[in-house]
Amino acid sequence: MFFRNKMTLQQNENRNRILCAHLICALTSLMLIGFCANLVGAAPVKAVYKYQEIKAISKSLKKQKKHEDLEKLVEKSAEFVEVHPEYKRVDEVYYLLGNALVQLERVQEGITVFEEAIKKYPEARYVERFLLDLGLAHDKLGNHDAANSAYQKLIDHPKYGSRSQAKLAKKVLEQDRTERKGELPRPPGANMSPRAWIGKPALDFQVMDLKGEALSLKDLRGQVVLLDFWATWCGPCIAEMPNVKKTYAKYKDQKFQIIGISLDRSAEPLEAYIKKEELGWLHYWDKSRKVSTMYKVRGIPATFLIDGEGVIRKTNLRGHALEHAVADLVKENLASVAGKKRM
């Protein structure tokens, strides 16, 4: 009897041990599954942070190109494309990597990166940039045949052959091979200094203003006109706006007019800002860059002060210099108008 009871107790203990072992295994499995799930979830999050870091470096380089920042961009981008080859924007990182290498004069390395990216991601959205920059890199090294091949692939591409990068490739191919140094051809006057406009007749344009009314510089002949190229997203433009408003309020009844030429991406923020700030002068949304291209505007704010005869007298005026220049020209123009009346 005692022996039987003892056996029962041992069996119960063994059963409990087995149950505990199974329970521990189950809990351990759950913990491992959770840990693995966290690892899988953490990878994309880490990729996002790394991508944002790379974009921040690229953005700072647009403001000021520093050798150490280019080196950092190469290091971060090279690591990213190796660790995160499936990331949705890895093609962009490849482009930034190749472009930075070319800027560092490590051109052959840049070529290798572009070729690798084209091979790995033939349908990526950055393929058109890969092909164009690959051609420019080959031209930089004097490998014009290889460059021609890259340009032609872009021009013949079923998806990107009609887009802006392909058009640039065509312009490059129109150049003499001996003149191709790995840079895009600049349009005539692209390097024209704003001061070079002084003393030249202002270029006329005929457009529709924001109110849907015809707007022509020629129709304002006899008045002093300030062409003001700006945008609501441009910090320096907004900072300068109080000076522009003050100058307009002071001279608007003395044959002085302003034409604000906006480079905003859409009309909505422009119209909202004009209404909020009560900007009472003429406004044109240059969505097609028609007028800004005519005046070779490469940065904003940009201003052109035009006299009553339609001649550009001053450019890039800001702060007190703007009001003083307008005051002098308004005075000169009114005297000229009065003199003509006496005649």
Order of alpha helices (4+ residues) and beta strands (2+ residues): alpha-alpha-alpha-alpha-alpha-alpha-alpha-beta-beta-beta-alpha-beta-alpha-beta-alpha-beta-beta-alpha
